[in-house]
């Protein structure tokens, strides 16, 4: 696995296993590139196919979960190349598919910024734990592009249609406490305990009977 996305398997006290998947472009706040999407999708598929893995934790290295699309990287992308743009969009949406439509529960551990497509990923996860300093927003419409991650369907169910429209149309920025009040964040914890909290929850899930766990997912 490329070092743009790191993977680690941790054994639980109950004998299960948790796969930690870490976005690893800390110098760019883990901003999204085609290579990162490819590596992330491979990591999610590999973890789901490993029958020993009972839960996945998705997080980011450095100061942020993920700052959205890497606009500097996209300066080198030929946006007139329809096949190239379509492939990027497919890979972006595949992250959502590989979180939601597979058998292994996924827990997001979010700190710093979660922006755009990466703001949708914690909503795609089964549970999301946010550090107190975490913030999220959807800037897409202000750039003349569209939101991803299935949020046009998911977000109104979570926060209601009016608040969902506010979030998507107006690119409002929200802190972790606001997101918890709206039901987007499941739990908010001090930043220094984020991974410990995520691992505790992931371990409990990984140690559940596998048949029941996968059926629930």
Long-range contacts (C-beta under 8 A, 24 or more apart in sequence): 1-39, 1-42, 1-43, 1-46, 2-35, 2-39, 4-33, 4-35, 4-36, 4-39, 5-36, 5-39, 5-40, 5-42, 5-43, 6-61, 7-43, 7-46, 7-47, 9-52, 9-53, 10-199, 10-203, 12-54, 12-203, 12-206, 12-207, 13-203, 13-207, 14-203, 14-206, 14-207, 15-207, 16-52, 16-54, 16-55, 16-203, 16-206, 16-207, 17-50, 17-52, 17-53, 17-54, 17-206, 18-53, 18-54, 18-55, 18-56, 18-57, 18-199, 18-202, 18-203, 18-206, 19-43, 19-47, 19-50, 19-53, 19-55, 19-56, 19-57, 19-104, 20-56, 20-57, 20-59, 20-199, 21-47, 21-56, 21-57, 21-58, 21-59, 22-59, 22-60, 22-61, 23-58, 23-59, 23-60, 23-61, 23-65, 23-66, 24-60, 24-61, 25-61, 25-70, 26-60, 26-61, 26-62, 26-63, 27-62, 28-67, 28-70, 28-72, 29-60, 29-62, 29-63, 29-64, 29-66, 29-67, 29-112, 29-113, 30-60, 30-61, 30-62, 30-64, 30-65, 30-66, 30-67, 30-118, 31-66, 31-67, 31-68, 31-69, 31-70, 31-71, 31-73, 32-66, 32-68, 32-69, 32-70, 32-92, 32-116, 32-117, 32-118, 33-70, 33-73, 34-87, 34-88, 34-91, 37-88, 37-91, 37-92, 37-94, 37-95, 38-91, 40-95, 41-91, 41-94, 41-95, 41-98, 44-95, 44-98, 44-99, 44-102, 44-106, 45-98, 45-102, 47-104, 48-98, 48-102, 48-103, 48-104, 51-210, 53-104, 53-206, 54-104, 54-105, 54-205, 54-206, 54-207, 54-208, 54-210, 54-213, 55-104, 55-105, 55-106, 55-107, 55-202, 55-203, 55-205, 55-206, 56-104, 56-105, 56-106, 56-107, 56-202, 57-106, 57-107, 57-108, 57-109, 57-195, 57-198, 57-199, 57-202, 58-99, 58-106, 58-107, 58-108, 58-109, 58-121, 58-125, 59-108, 59-109, 59-110, 59-111, 59-194, 59-195, 59-198, 60-110, 60-111, 60-112, 62-112, 63-111, 63-112, 64-111, 64-112, 64-113, 64-114, 65-108, 65-109, 65-110, 65-111, 65-112, 65-113, 65-114, 65-118, 65-122, 65-134, 66-113, 66-114, 66-115, 66-118, 66-121, 67-113, 67-115, 67-118, 68-113, 68-115, 68-116, 68-117, 68-118, 68-119, 68-139, 69-116, 69-117, 89-148, 92-117, 92-148, 92-149, 93-148, 93-149, 93-150, 95-121, 95-124, 95-149, 96-120, 96-121, 96-124, 96-148, 96-149, 96-150, 99-124, 99-125, 100-124, 100-150, 102-217, 103-214, 103-217, 104-214, 104-217, 105-202, 105-205, 105-213, 105-216, 105-217, 107-198, 107-201, 107-202, 107-205, 109-194, 109-195, 109-197, 109-198, 110-134, 110-136, 110-176, 110-185, 110-194, 111-191, 111-194, 115-139, 116-140, 116-147, 116-148, 117-148, 117-149, 119-149, 120-147, 120-148, 120-149, 120-150, 120-151, 120-154, 121-149, 122-184, 122-185, 123-149, 123-151, 123-154, 123-155, 123-158, 123-184, 124-149, 124-150, 124-154, 126-205, 126-217, 127-186, 127-187, 127-201, 128-184, 128-185, 128-186, 128-187, 129-185, 129-186, 129-187, 129-188, 129-189, 129-194, 129-197, 129-198, 129-201, 130-176, 130-179, 130-180, 130-185, 130-187, 130-188, 130-189, 131-176, 131-188, 131-189, 131-190, 131-191, 131-194, 132-176, 132-177, 132-188, 132-189, 132-190, 132-191, 133-176, 133-191, 134-175, 134-176, 134-179, 134-185, 134-188, 135-173, 135-174, 135-175, 135-176, 136-173, 136-174, 136-179, 136-184, 137-167, 137-171, 137-172, 137-173, 137-174, 138-167, 138-168, 138-171, 139-171, 140-168, 140-171, 141-168, 141-169, 141-171, 142-171, 158-182, 158-183, 158-184, 159-183, 159-184
